[in-house]
Amino acid sequence: MTPWIKSKFPGVRWREHLTRKHGLVKDRYYVLSYKLDGKTISEAVGWSSEKMTETKAVTILAELKENQRLGKGPRTLREKRALEEAERQERERQAKQTEKGRVAFKQVFEQYLPAQKAERKNPKSWKMEESLFRLWISPVIGDKPLPEVAPIHLEKIKSTMAKAGKAPRTIHYALTTIRQVFNFARRQRIFSGGNPVSEIKLPQLDNRRLRFLSKDEADKLLAKLLEKSQDVHDIALLSLHCGARADEIFSLTWQDVDLMRGILTLRDAKGGTRPAFLTTEARKVIETRPKGEPTAFVFPARGGKKTTKISHSFWRVVDDLKFNEGIEDRRLKVTFHTLRHSYASWLVENGTDLYKVKELLGHKDFAMTSRYSHLSPNALQETVKEFEKSLQKKVVPLNFKQTEEVRP
């Protein structure tokens, strides 16, 4: 070997082989030199016959130094090569599994679930999927490779859940979870086949809340809540008067309150951020709250943290008033969401245009608002009456006077 020669890049040197050629020139052997934890490290990066160049060598050196500075990633060439080798082996393992079609549904679900945990704000959704997988999905298709999952297996899941008395909504959720896992597998290029969920009929759903409170029922509810808890009373009144969801109220901070204009800004709502307009009673509720810093919650839990659930006081009052006594259909039961539903229903009964109701509720599309259309027959009847009046107006005929033709 010839003596070491420093390249034009600091930290990169090379020397030539005495006899071995790379093309017309002697083969060069490149080495990196750098500091790590106070020690000088020298590592061979490769031969020019292995397609190593000064430019490639200095690029690798820069990467290692950047990783050292940031404190993450491989800091030495040995670590880098070990990581690349491990990744190569994993890619080969997955490629073999994919090629043979042996990736089981549960293996994909084990990758899918952590992704859902990271993406979704509400843990209820992924916890529900985890439960459905464990109880109903895995026993039927958990061990099956994705290409072998067929509509007949999904029909078995539907049948088993139905016989166990599970609601159509729960069965629907189980099947959509399966569909999402298959979609996830396709995005990750684990699977390239079709989605079997598209080949079956999903249960028909009608989970729309049908119950809303009369004004008298609402007054009784608020009066009883006031006896139990001022906070719960105030939260309920805001929902009744502003149509706000529970979590929208829990998320309210003082920077979202504009008493001058009588507007609350409801952030991170399902349909996006929207304003809520305060009635006189709702304004009084806000005005009597102990005001905090701009980022403080208007209705904080203990320690100033965000409230996460409706107080048991609400449910005790509902039970005391016997609102749900003898009612089996969950759509007809009074829940906290009934207050928002009541707000919308009262607006429609009062003749408010459905498109305005849509904006006030923050619905994503008009289909969600259209369920309230049956509550406005009087408004529709008045519209027809106005139309009828227009038909009954006398039309004054034009009086054309016959004129003689003027001859020249």
C-alpha positions, 0 to 999 in steps of 0.5 A: 500500500502507498502512503496516506494522502489527505483529500481536499475534504477534512477528515477524509484520506485515502491511499492506493493499492500497489497493484490492484486497478480500478479502471485505468488507475490504481484502486483507492482505499478511503478512510474517515477520521473524526472526533467522538467523546474526546477520542479520534475515530478512524473507520474505513469507508470503502474502495473506489472499486466499490463505488466509493468516492471522496464526495460520498465519503465526506457526505457520510462523514457530515451525516455522522457529525450531524447525528452526533450534534443532534444526539440521535441516529448512528454516530459511527460508521459501524453503527450506521452499517449495523442499522442499515443491515438490520433494516435490510434484513427486516425489509427482506423478511417483510418482502418474503411474508408479503410475497407468500401472502402469509401476513396474518390479519392480527399482525397488521392490526398490531401495526395499525393500532399504534398508528391510531393511538398516535393520530386520534385525540379521543382514546375512546375510538381506538379503545373501542377498536381494540375491544372489538378486535379482541372479542369478535374479530380476532377469533374469526380472522385474526390468524388468517393471512389477508388474502384468505379473509373472505366475505363469508368470514365477515358474515360470520362476525356479523352473525355472531355479534347479532346473536349476542345481542350487539347493536347494529351500530356496534356491528357496523363499527367492527366491520369498518375497523376491518375495512380500515385495517385492510386500507392500512395494509394497502397504504403500507404496501403489506397487501395489494389485494381487494378489501373484502368489506366492500363485498358485504352489506353493512348493517343499516343504522339509525342512531339519530337522537329523536328525543328533545325537551319541552321548555317546561322539561328544560326548566325543571331540569335546570332548576333541579341541577341548580340544587345539585351543582352550580357548575353542572347547571351552568354547563347544561344551560350553555348547551341548551342556549348555544347548542354546544357539545359537552366537549366544546364547553369543556374546551372553552378558555377565557380567550374564547369569550367575547362578552362585548359582542356576546360570542363564544368561540368553540374551537376544535369542534367536529365541524371546525371552529365556529362562533356560538351566540350568547342569550341573556341567560347564557351571558349571565352564566359566563359573567358570574364565573370566576374569571381566570387567565386567557388560557384558563378553562372557563369550566375547569376540573380540579387543579385547573385541568380540562373537564373530561366528562359530565358530572354524575349530578346530571344523571342523578337529576335525569333519574329523579325527574324520571325522564328515561323511566320505561324507555328502552330505545336509546334514541329516546333517552335523555342524555346530555346531548339531548340539550343540544338537540333541544336547542336545534329543535326549538330553533326549527319550531320557531321558524328558523331556516334550516341552513341557519340551524346548520351553521349554528350547530356546526354540522359538516353537511346539510344531511345532518341538519335535515333530520329536524325538517319535520319539526317545521310544518307550521313554517312550511304551511305559512310559506304556502299561505303566502304563496296562495295570497300571491295567486289571489291578487287581481291582475290588472289587464293591460288596456290596449286602444285600437288605433287606425293605421296612418296612411301617408 
